Amino acid sequence: MGQAQPTQMGQSPETQQKNTKSTQHQQSNQSHEIQESNSENAQQIIQNTNQNQNQQEELQNIDEEEIQNDKDIENIWLTRIFEIFTNTQQIYGKQVDFIPQDQQLTVDILIEQVYYQFLTSSQFTEQEKLEFLIKSLISLSDFEDQDGLVKLAEGKIKKDKYLKILNHIQDQLLTCTLYPDAFEWQNIDEDPNIFDDIKNYRAEIVFNSLIYSNNLVKAQKALKSLFDYLETSASEDDSFKFIELMLKRELRSYKRLSFDNIQLQIHSLTLLQNLAQYQKLMDNLLLNSWAFGKYDQISTGNHFQQRTLLGLLLTLSTFPTDGHQWKNYFSDDKEQMKDQMCSLRTKIFKIIEDLCVLFETIYNSSEKLRLKLFELFQKIIKLNLNLEKQLNVQLQKLSSSPGLVFNFLFILTYLFNQFINSQAKIQEFLKKIDLNVLSYCQKHPFFSSLYQNVDLLAPELTPFIEPEEYITVIDPITTLFLLTQRMTHVVATSLEQFYISTILQELKELPPEAIYAQAYSKILKQKVSYDLQILHPKSIQYNMQFLSFANQLALSLIDQNLNPIYPYGQLPSIFLIDTQIFFSIYSFNDEVINHSLELQKCLEFAAISMNKKLIANPHLRIRSISLFQIIDEKKGSILSREVRQTWNQSTQVNILFYSKNLQTYLIDGILQSFVDTEKVAEENQFFQKLHIRFKFCLVMRYLFQEHKDHYRKCLIDGYNDKQEKYLHFSNHFLSDLIYLTEECFQSIKNIKKIFEEQVQFFLGHQYHKFLKEFIIKSQYFYEYLRTLEVVTSVQPSIFLIDEIREKLANYLNYILDKINGKQSNECQVQILQEKNIDRLFILEYLMKIYMNLSQNLQFLCDVVKDERCFSVDLFKQTQNQLQKIINCENKQRSLQDLINQLEEENYKQKVINENPDEIPEEFVDPLCFSLMRDPVKLPHSNVIVDRLTIKKHLLNQSIDPFDRTPLKLEMVIEQKELKIKIEQYLEKNLEKQKNKQKFIQEQK
């Protein structure tokens, strides 16, 4: 019906004319009544307390035995329901002349003679008329049909009669609300699309009586009947307009959001869940209503949050970013915080989980509604993309609150995870993802606004293949995946800014003694405010499952040789970043290991993503290490000896690393990312670089200590196949170790100076600053030292490469001398002993490293050549100090063998150095001024240098040091004849020195 019209069937023209004249005479009185009602805001529903006692007695005295036919049943039923009495011509407690006297009531009489007269009568106010219609609707709705009959207390009537009167009343109610001039009521034109336009007080009466009724049970039945009518019988425009008037008033009911009482939210959800059962109604409401959003009016996420029921329902959040109320949610007591968090979490997720069910109902109802639902999701995501702009606070403020978008992500992951809640389902639905849509989502008309500025994984690896025709129709799985993936990135970016970079970072930086301070209590409250939603078990489960699916999708597009399969390179790289962010959060809170299967799949792609071949962006490659924070750095790096000796990882963690993919790719990926860190770190970010590499060291040490049998082969094979990469790794590793060593010694020097100049009571800020810096630097130093020991025990050749071997030998000697030599007093500070700085522990690991490398004679030669720090006596002194610690006979024997070898090499070196002036000039390296061992000629400058010298030079610069022309190691020219001469010279001098020593011994 284009417009709801009152029913006037059966009236003669004379009757209609008479009614019209009567109405005209009463119009002024009626207008006066309407104005009075309007002044009272139509909130008062007239209570009919003066019921006619005779009417009640008449109803009570009906003898059921007198009821003999259908007409009797119909008459008694209608009399009881509508309180219309033909013998006294009364309706609604008043005597009127339009009630047919002494006739049996029938549905037809009511429709044709009574209702229109009643609605146009001047004896009743508009409120009384509306109340009568609503009361009648509620009474009529309290029946059920069975086999085409409606069962009544009086008997049964045919269903078609029941529906006829029911639909008529609903039709009249709709007409009174939308088109009151049809009954010669004052027309009040309220625009359903304007939020502040609430002139239609009749709609207010209907809303308060049916939707906001105190008698929810009866009102719900009437509301269902009304929705049935709107869905099946009313015109589309009338249905939409009526529902919008109701939804607007529901939205305006929200004055202030509070966790004290969520009954209003529950009420709104119930209303939306009822509407979701009606496909025609939802078809109009999803993209243009006060329930889900009027998107021709909404331009920002903030507007969506304030002007839609969905936005208000999603707003329930304790995120500190969403307002200052979080301060009042939690007390200072930790135990009470847990109880308070549990209570609030229950309330919030009661609403959010009901919203999940609501959208699941819409999703499963029909393909048409599903597409509109996707469009709704797309619009909400688009409104909140500004949350990713971390450097533009003003744009972020235009978005919805971070708590709202987190709740919205919960809904999306809930919907998608029904397809992937087991590994078997994941494998099934991986095949159903439309890879073509993934490849051109940046150009797809539906996704382009969401993915336009998103970086691709590695576009140069699998260049985009232009399709002959862009397919705009997409399957629901791919659509839901891309929508969820985009929203995941918005949330992840927000959490990185507001949670990781602030709350978690502050907690990490707080000293242990600060846990009793007020500042700690404030930070803890903020963290709990976030954790209430972030660490909800279902939220973690849904996010882990989704990220696992995204990572497995990427894995499915790589063959066994790590060659990308189209469209691998076209995948948005955001899933990799999101995985890293969420894993950082879950690892910090010890939650991630509870989802070991999803964790393992994400770790596998993280290991592969460190490969330079697959990810061009080095920033992305090195960030993958954050997934491996399951190896607890606190347990692995604490300074006390008891904890340092063994790993304390759970069986769940250990099992993860039995993965074939991890065993194949992880070590190589770690070494590549370790090298990559040098490229991405700026000069002023040296400690940031060290912090990242510290994590790589931690993982490597864990793998070679706990899973040596599984990962040793990968390290050895990798060294044999990719020596250049391993050379860069060992060079950067050693440079870091040297830097950390110097920094630690400088910090000790600064601490000692302040400690000696001031009494402990007056130690100031500068002292604590130096001490804090030293603790951090020493942790890094410890980890590097232990990692060096582990790696050299597995594959010593990595650190015996010619270019760095001497450098390593010199700095091991330097550390040993600084800690245990003549200058060791500089490291003796009382406060360091209190901080568990274990000097013997360092000495023990230094000796282990020496022993791991002692099979290489050239290394031993480099050790003893160090005139600045080397001393055999220092090694013997260290051996004596470690006797109690090294209680293994084999290790003691190995240490003694090392010292014996060093003594022998030291003796040889003395022979070589005894007559340095006699070395012919042609044997001397012009860069280092030392005796050459392997002379080579540079092709352009024709200068002869030692091969090792030019190797070291080329590590940093690929040019000839003499004429600065381009130079590579393969270009140098071997000098065989000169090399033979040098060897002969060395043998001759060695023999001469031996004879001399022999003569001296004989003389003694």
TIKOLFI-907875 format. One line per field, with one value per residue (C-alpha): x, y, z. Coordinates in steps of 0.1 Angstrom, whole numbers. Example, Ala and Ser with C-alpha at 12.3 -4.5 7.8 and 13.67 -1.06 7.14 Angstrom:
2
xx: c(123, 137) $
yy: c(-45, -11) $
zz: c(78, 71) $
This chain:
1004
xx: c(0, 14, -2, -21, -58, -85, -110, -146, -160, -198, -208, -235, -228, -253, -235, -202, -216, -231, -199, -180, -204, -202, -165, -164, -185, -162, -129, -122, -127, -105, -77, -79, -75, -45, -28, -33, -18, 11, 18, 21, 46, 22, 40, 9, -12, -47, -56, -92, -100, -138, -149, -187, -196, -225, -202, -179, -209, -222, -189, -187, -222, -219, -230, -208, -236, -255, -227, -240, -224, -194, -212, -217, -180, -170, -194, -182, -146, -148, -168, -141, -112, -124, -148, -176, -211, -239, -268, -255, -237, -205, -169, -139, -161, -181, -216, -216, -242, -221, -223, -251, -275, -284, -265, -240, -204, -186, -153, -170, -191, -161, -142, -170, -190, -171, -135, -136, -164, -144, -112, -130, -152, -148, -157, -122, -88, -61, -43, -74, -78, -41, -43, -73, -56, -25, -44, -64, -33, -17, -48, -52, -15, -18, -32, -18, -32, -35, -46, -61, -81, -73, -79, -98, -112, -146, -138, -122, -126, -112, -77, -87, -112, -86, -60, -86, -92, -56, -43, -71, -60, -24, -33, -52, -23, 1, -22, -27, 11, 21, -10, -33, -51, -68, -89, -90, -64, -39, -11, 24, 51, 82, 112, 124, 159, 165, 177, 164, 130, 106, 74, 53, 41, 18, 49, 62, 30, 34, 71, 65, 35, 49, 87, 96, 67, 69, 50, 77, 62, 29, 44, 69, 41, 23, 55, 61, 26, 32, 66, 49, 24, 50, 70, 40, 12, 23, 40, 78, 79, 54, 72, 105, 91, 74, 104, 126, 104, 107, 145, 151, 134, 153, 185, 174, 169, 207, 216, 248, 266, 272, 283, 261, 230, 231, 194, 190, 216, 199, 166, 181, 197, 164, 147, 174, 173, 135, 139, 167, 141, 124, 144, 123, 126, 164, 169, 159, 175, 210, 224, 200, 186, 192, 200, 230, 237, 224, 256, 244, 247, 276, 311, 332, 336, 329, 295, 288, 295, 271, 242, 236, 223, 251, 277, 264, 262, 298, 309, 309, 346, 370, 399, 416, 415, 377, 373, 384, 358, 384, 399, 367, 363, 392, 405, 442, 441, 453, 429, 399, 410, 407, 371, 362, 376, 357, 324, 328, 340, 309, 287, 306, 308, 272, 263, 291, 284, 247, 257, 277, 246, 226, 250, 253, 215, 217, 247, 228, 194, 199, 225, 210, 212, 247, 259, 244, 259, 293, 287, 278, 311, 330, 315, 323, 359, 363, 351, 379, 409, 422, 431, 461, 475, 495, 511, 479, 459, 432, 424, 424, 398, 374, 374, 354, 371, 397, 376, 347, 368, 382, 347, 338, 369, 356, 324, 342, 366, 336, 318, 349, 361, 330, 347, 382, 378, 398, 428, 407, 384, 413, 427, 393, 387, 422, 411, 380, 397, 395, 431, 422, 404, 434, 457, 437, 419, 436, 417, 385, 355, 344, 379, 398, 389, 401, 433, 444, 473, 483, 518, 520, 542, 567, 552, 584, 584, 551, 543, 506, 489, 463, 430, 410, 379, 377, 352, 331, 310, 329, 324, 315, 345, 370, 350, 348, 385, 395, 372, 384, 421, 417, 400, 426, 453, 434, 431, 467, 480, 459, 471, 507, 503, 482, 491, 525, 543, 529, 516, 538, 569, 564, 560, 592, 611, 599, 625, 615, 613, 586, 559, 548, 547, 516, 528, 529, 493, 482, 499, 485, 450, 455, 468, 439, 415, 429, 433, 396, 389, 423, 428, 393, 398, 375, 391, 425, 412, 395, 425, 449, 428, 424, 461, 470, 447, 463, 498, 488, 473, 507, 524, 502, 515, 551, 566, 591, 620, 607, 596, 565, 533, 512, 497, 520, 536, 502, 492, 488, 517, 495, 488, 525, 526, 494, 507, 538, 518, 492, 519, 539, 508, 499, 535, 539, 508, 518, 487, 501, 513, 478, 471, 501, 487, 479, 512, 532, 517, 525, 560, 566, 557, 577, 608, 602, 594, 629, 642, 655, 642, 605, 603, 620, 614, 641, 620, 593, 619, 635, 601, 593, 616, 589, 569, 596, 592, 577, 613, 612, 640, 637, 643, 670, 690, 686, 720, 720, 740, 714, 689, 714, 725, 693, 663, 629, 606, 574, 570, 545, 572, 597, 573, 567, 603, 600, 583, 600, 596, 612, 641, 646, 643, 646, 684, 690, 663, 677, 712, 697, 676, 706, 725, 694, 693, 724, 706, 674, 689, 699, 730, 710, 692, 722, 706, 674, 695, 712, 678, 666, 698, 696, 664, 680, 708, 684, 665, 698, 711, 679, 678, 714, 711, 676, 673, 709, 703, 675, 691, 729, 727, 710, 738, 765, 749, 741, 777, 789, 764, 762, 796, 792, 760, 778, 808, 785, 768, 800, 814, 783, 781, 817, 814, 784, 803, 832, 809, 791, 824, 836, 802, 801, 836, 829, 797, 817, 842, 814, 797, 830, 838, 805, 805, 839, 832, 799, 786, 759, 732, 737, 740, 720, 701, 733, 745, 712, 712, 746, 737, 705, 724, 750, 724, 709, 743, 755, 725, 732, 769, 760, 737, 762, 789, 768, 755, 791, 800, 770, 776, 813, 805, 783, 801, 833, 842, 817, 840, 872, 868, 900, 886, 874, 895, 923, 897, 879, 912, 923, 890, 887, 922, 911, 881, 901, 928, 903, 884, 912, 945, 965, 936, 910, 908, 889, 860, 859, 829, 809, 775, 782, 786, 752, 737, 749, 776, 795, 831, 839, 809, 823, 858, 842, 825, 856, 876, 848, 850, 888, 885, 858, 881, 914, 914, 922, 960, 957, 933, 958, 985, 963, 957, 994, 1003, 983, 1012, 988, 968, 980, 998, 1002, 1004, 970, 955, 971, 958, 923, 926, 934, 904, 880, 890, 861, 836, 848, 843, 843, 875, 872, 867, 897, 918, 906, 915, 950, 954, 945, 971, 997, 989, 991, 1025, 1038, 1024, 1037, 1071, 1069, 1057, 1087, 1110, 1093, 1094, 1129, 1146, 1119, 1145, 1158, 1124, 1130, 1109, 1092, 1077, 1060, 1024, 1022, 989, 995, 1034, 1034, 1049, 1027, 1017, 997, 1007, 984, 987, 959, 950, 948, 973, 997, 1005, 1012, 994, 985, 953, 939, 945, 926, 898, 893, 893, 867, 843, 836, 845, 847, 875, 913, 927, 955, 938, 901, 891, 864, 877, 865, 883, 881, 902, 934, 963, 980, 1018, 1030, 1068, 1067, 1047, 1073, 1101, 1082, 1077, 1114, 1123, 1101, 1114, 1150, 1144, 1125, 1154, 1179, 1159, 1156, 1193, 1199, 1175, 1191, 1226, 1213, 1199, 1231, 1251, 1228) $
yy: c(0, 34, 50, 34, 43, 37, 10, 23, -8, -13, 23, 40, 73, 89, 75, 87, 122, 123, 113, 139, 167, 155, 155, 191, 204, 188, 199, 229, 208, 181, 206, 219, 183, 177, 209, 198, 164, 179, 203, 173, 156, 127, 108, 102, 72, 77, 52, 40, 35, 42, 10, 4, -22, -34, -41, -62, -81, -87, -103, -124, -137, -152, -188, -209, -233, -206, -204, -225, -213, -195, -161, -165, -173, -143, -120, -129, -129, -94, -81, -92, -81, -46, -39, -30, -34, -33, -33, -1, 12, 17, 16, 23, 33, 59, 57, 64, 63, 45, 12, -9, -15, -50, -66, -94, -81, -95, -87, -72, -49, -37, -30, -15, 5, 9, 17, 46, 62, 57, 72, 103, 107, 139, 121, 106, 123, 112, 95, 75, 64, 54, 37, 18, 6, -4, -22, -40, -50, -63, -83, -97, -107, -130, -159, -188, -205, -242, -260, -229, -221, -196, -210, -187, -191, -190, -216, -214, -190, -192, -179, -156, -137, -133, -120, -97, -78, -80, -65, -39, -26, -26, -7, 19, 22, 28, 54, 73, 75, 84, 99, 113, 136, 105, 106, 144, 147, 175, 165, 167, 162, 148, 140, 105, 114, 143, 133, 163, 163, 146, 165, 134, 127, 100, 80, 87, 71, 41, 38, 40, 16, -11, -8, 8, -9, -20, -52, -66, -100, -89, -60, -83, -104, -73, -60, -93, -91, -55, -65, -94, -69, -44, -72, -87, -62, -26, -7, -6, 31, 31, 2, 20, 53, 38, 17, 47, 68, 40, 35, 73, 73, 42, 60, 91, 71, 70, 99, 86, 53, 35, 1, 3, -8, -22, -29, -2, -19, -53, -37, -22, -55, -73, -49, -53, -91, -91, -69, -92, -119, -98, -98, -70, -47, -54, -48, -12, -7, -21, 9, 37, 37, 49, 13, 7, 41, 68, 68, 97, 118, 101, 112, 103, 73, 96, 105, 68, 61, 88, 86, 48, 22, -1, 25, 30, -7, -11, 19, -2, -2, 5, 16, 47, 62, 62, 85, 92, 69, 41, 57, 49, 14, -1, 2, 2, -34, -60, -87, -63, -53, -89, -91, -57, -67, -99, -82, -55, -79, -100, -69, -57, -90, -99, -71, -78, -115, -108, -85, -114, -135, -107, -103, -141, -142, -115, -132, -165, -151, -145, -137, -102, -93, -108, -84, -54, -66, -66, -31, -20, -35, -18, 16, 12, 2, 31, 56, 44, 42, 75, 55, 43, 79, 79, 112, 131, 133, 155, 129, 102, 120, 119, 81, 60, 53, 25, 5, 5, -7, -34, -46, -44, -66, -91, -94, -98, -125, -143, -144, -155, -180, -202, -213, -218, -231, -263, -271, -293, -264, -241, -265, -267, -229, -221, -236, -214, -181, -163, -156, -134, -109, -109, -100, -69, -59, -24, -19, -38, -14, -28, -30, -2, 24, 1, -13, 17, 27, -8, -21, -54, -83, -84, -72, -76, -113, -121, -91, -83, -101, -78, -98, -96, -87, -75, -96, -75, -104, -120, -150, -144, -162, -140, -108, -115, -124, -91, -71, -88, -85, -47, -42, -63, -39, -8, -24, -36, -2, 14, -11, -6, 31, 32, -1, -14, 19, 34, 10, -21, 1, 20, -13, -26, 5, 6, -5, -34, -11, 10, -16, 0, 35, 55, 58, 20, 17, 42, 23, -10, 4, 16, -18, -36, -13, -24, -61, -64, -65, -73, -104, -118, -155, -155, -124, -141, -173, -155, -133, -162, -183, -155, -147, -184, -186, -155, -169, -203, -186, -169, -203, -220, -196, -207, -239, -262, -243, -210, -198, -176, -188, -161, -140, -143, -110, -93, -102, -71, -71, -59, -94, -99, -67, -75, -109, -93, -68, -92, -117, -91, -84, -120, -130, -102, -114, -151, -159, -169, -204, -215, -215, -237, -249, -214, -202, -228, -219, -182, -191, -211, -182, -158, -179, -180, -143, -135, -148, -120, -139, -136, -103, -73, -50, -55, -37, -64, -92, -82, -76, -113, -120, -105, -137, -157, -138, -170, -177, -157, -132, -126, -163, -165, -134, -127, -122, -146, -178, -202, -191, -187, -223, -239, -229, -231, -234, -254, -286, -267, -243, -270, -290, -260, -261, -297, -282, -292, -257, -241, -266, -258, -221, -205, -204, -190, -164, -153, -148, -128, -106, -101, -87, -67, -49, -30, -15, -4, 11, 48, 62, 74, 41, 19, 6, -2, -22, -40, -47, -64, -84, -93, -112, -130, -141, -153, -175, -189, -198, -215, -235, -247, -255, -272, -284, -288, -321, -306, -272, -280, -294, -262, -240, -262, -265, -229, -219, -242, -228, -191, -181, -144, -141, -158, -135, -104, -120, -127, -93, -74, -98, -91, -54, -53, -73, -49, -20, -35, -43, -8, 6, -17, -7, 30, 26, 9, 37, 63, 45, 40, 77, 88, 61, 72, 109, 108, 90, 65, 85, 114, 93, 113, 110, 107, 77, 58, 67, 52, 21, 15, 19, -5, -32, -30, -30, -59, -80, -75, -83, -115, -127, -119, -138, -168, -169, -167, -197, -217, -209, -217, -250, -260, -244, -226, -219, -190, -170, -184, -167, -150, -115, -115, -142, -119, -92, -118, -130, -95, -87, -119, -111, -76, -87, -113, -87, -61, -84, -105, -88, -59, -34, -56, -34, -8, -33, -39, -19, -30, -21, -44, -74, -65, -65, -101, -91, -124, -120, -157, -164, -142, -158, -193, -184, -167, -199, -220, -198, -201, -239, -241, -223, -239, -266, -238, -231, -198, -186, -196, -178, -146, -149, -150, -123, -98, -80, -56, -80, -116, -133, -171, -163, -146, -178, -198, -174, -177, -215, -215, -192, -215, -248, -248, -239, -262, -295, -316, -335, -333, -296, -291, -312, -292, -260, -273, -284, -249, -233, -258, -249, -212, -216, -234, -208, -180, -196, -196, -160, -149, -165, -146, -113, -116, -99, -77, -54, -82, -87, -78, -49, -69, -92, -63, -54, -17, -12, -31, -30, -67, -98, -110, -147, -148, -119, -107, -79, -54, -52, -15, 0, -30, -28, -61, -66, -96, -113, -111, -74, -67, -90, -69, -38, -50, -58, -21, -7, -24, -1, -3, 15, 30, 44, 40, 21, -5, -38, -72, -101, -122, -96, -98, -116, -144, -140, -176, -170, -143, -165, -193, -168, -157, -193, -201, -170, -180, -216, -203, -179, -205, -230, -203, -194, -230, -235, -204, -216, -250, -234, -213, -244, -263, -234, -235) $
zz: c(0, -9, 21, 50, 46, 71, 61, 54, 37, 40, 48, 27, 10, 34, 64, 51, 45, 79, 95, 75, 86, 122, 121, 107, 135, 161, 145, 167, 199, 185, 177, 212, 226, 203, 215, 251, 244, 226, 255, 278, 253, 248, 276, 297, 287, 300, 327, 325, 361, 360, 342, 341, 367, 347, 317, 339, 354, 319, 309, 341, 338, 304, 305, 283, 277, 259, 233, 205, 172, 157, 158, 196, 200, 178, 197, 232, 221, 205, 234, 259, 238, 228, 257, 233, 246, 220, 246, 262, 231, 250, 239, 260, 289, 270, 254, 217, 190, 164, 182, 166, 195, 206, 177, 179, 173, 143, 128, 98, 119, 138, 106, 86, 112, 145, 140, 116, 136, 168, 153, 140, 171, 191, 223, 226, 227, 203, 232, 241, 205, 202, 235, 224, 192, 211, 238, 212, 194, 225, 234, 200, 198, 227, 207, 187, 156, 152, 120, 106, 138, 166, 200, 224, 259, 243, 217, 183, 153, 118, 114, 85, 107, 134, 109, 93, 125, 136, 103, 103, 138, 127, 95, 116, 140, 111, 96, 128, 132, 97, 80, 108, 84, 71, 103, 103, 130, 129, 106, 122, 96, 113, 91, 101, 88, 112, 146, 165, 148, 173, 167, 161, 196, 183, 174, 209, 223, 201, 210, 248, 247, 224, 222, 255, 274, 310, 302, 279, 275, 261, 242, 225, 211, 198, 184, 166, 151, 140, 124, 106, 92, 82, 65, 46, 42, 45, 18, 18, 23, 51, 69, 66, 78, 108, 119, 115, 138, 164, 160, 163, 196, 207, 198, 217, 248, 253, 275, 291, 287, 319, 331, 361, 341, 306, 304, 277, 255, 261, 251, 219, 210, 215, 191, 165, 169, 163, 132, 119, 114, 86, 53, 36, 66, 70, 33, 38, 73, 69, 50, 58, 94, 129, 138, 115, 100, 76, 55, 33, 65, 83, 72, 102, 125, 155, 139, 134, 170, 182, 157, 153, 177, 165, 172, 208, 214, 202, 224, 256, 263, 292, 269, 284, 249, 250, 280, 315, 332, 333, 364, 383, 372, 392, 427, 437, 451, 425, 437, 435, 401, 389, 402, 388, 354, 354, 362, 336, 310, 315, 309, 278, 261, 269, 244, 219, 217, 212, 184, 169, 169, 153, 124, 120, 116, 89, 72, 70, 60, 23, -3, -9, 28, 30, 3, 21, 53, 36, 23, 59, 72, 44, 53, 90, 82, 58, 84, 108, 86, 101, 132, 113, 110, 142, 135, 129, 162, 147, 120, 146, 166, 136, 139, 163, 196, 196, 220, 195, 166, 188, 195, 158, 150, 176, 155, 122, 135, 151, 117, 98, 123, 119, 87, 102, 137, 130, 109, 87, 79, 73, 46, 31, 29, 18, -15, -16, -13, -47, -54, -84, -61, -37, -66, -77, -45, -48, -80, -71, -69, -35, -19, -35, -9, 18, 2, -19, 2, 16, 7, -10, 3, -26, -58, -78, -71, -88, -110, -114, -142, -157, -160, -192, -171, -135, -117, -93, -80, -51, -29, 7, 21, 3, 10, 47, 48, 32, 54, 86, 75, 69, 102, 120, 107, 119, 154, 154, 145, 172, 199, 189, 195, 226, 243, 233, 228, 260, 286, 280, 273, 306, 325, 310, 319, 355, 380, 404, 434, 416, 420, 452, 438, 428, 392, 389, 402, 376, 348, 361, 360, 325, 315, 331, 313, 280, 291, 299, 262, 246, 267, 266, 259, 229, 215, 217, 202, 173, 165, 167, 144, 119, 119, 115, 85, 69, 74, 61, 30, 24, 30, 4, -22, -18, -33, -17, -31, -17, -51, -49, -66, -82, -66, -36, -42, -45, -9, 13, 38, 66, 79, 86, 107, 125, 134, 149, 169, 184, 192, 211, 232, 238, 245, 271, 289, 286, 265, 231, 241, 249, 212, 201, 168, 155, 170, 151, 118, 123, 134, 102, 80, 102, 97, 59, 58, 71, 38, 15, -15, -4, 14, -2, 27, 54, 80, 76, 77, 110, 127, 124, 153, 176, 172, 189, 222, 235, 245, 277, 276, 313, 321, 294, 303, 340, 355, 385, 378, 390, 363, 336, 334, 320, 300, 317, 288, 288, 269, 246, 236, 229, 208, 185, 173, 160, 129, 97, 82, 113, 111, 75, 73, 108, 112, 78, 84, 117, 102, 73, 95, 118, 89, 77, 110, 100, 70, 88, 119, 118, 135, 165, 169, 178, 209, 191, 167, 196, 212, 180, 176, 212, 204, 175, 198, 223, 198, 183, 217, 226, 194, 197, 234, 235, 199, 188, 169, 148, 140, 138, 103, 90, 104, 89, 55, 54, 61, 33, 8, 18, 31, 22, 43, 72, 68, 71, 101, 120, 112, 125, 155, 164, 159, 183, 209, 207, 211, 240, 257, 255, 266, 296, 307, 302, 323, 350, 350, 353, 381, 400, 397, 411, 437, 450, 449, 468, 498, 490, 507, 482, 451, 425, 393, 372, 392, 387, 351, 346, 366, 346, 313, 325, 335, 300, 283, 304, 296, 259, 265, 284, 256, 229, 248, 254, 218, 206, 228, 215, 178, 180, 197, 167, 138, 147, 111, 111, 133, 118, 85, 75, 75, 111, 129, 140, 151, 173, 188, 197, 214, 233, 247, 254, 275, 293, 302, 312, 335, 349, 340, 353, 347, 363, 394, 373, 371, 408, 421, 451, 436, 406, 429, 445, 410, 404, 379, 378, 367, 369, 347, 320, 324, 321, 288, 275, 281, 264, 233, 232, 235, 208, 183, 194, 167, 142, 145, 127, 154, 180, 161, 160, 197, 206, 180, 201, 219, 236, 257, 253, 281, 288, 325, 323, 309, 337, 363, 348, 349, 386, 393, 374, 390, 414, 386, 359, 378, 347, 341, 303, 303, 326, 303, 273, 291, 298, 262, 251, 273, 261, 225, 232, 249, 217, 194, 216, 213, 175, 174, 195, 169, 141, 160, 174, 144, 128, 112, 91, 73, 36, 25, -3, 24, 43, 38, 29, 47, 80, 80, 90, 74, 46, 45, 13, -10, -39, -64, -69, -106, -111, -86, -90, -53, -35, -2, 20, 10, 45, 46, 14, 25, 57, 36, 12, 40, 43, 9, -26, -39, -43, -12, -33, -63, -53, -84, -81, -67, -58, -42, -73, -92, -71, -86, -66, -61, -58, -61, -35, -12, -15, -6, 25, 36, 31, 51, 80, 81, 80, 109, 129, 125, 135, 166, 176, 174, 194, 221, 221, 226, 255, 272, 268, 283, 313) $
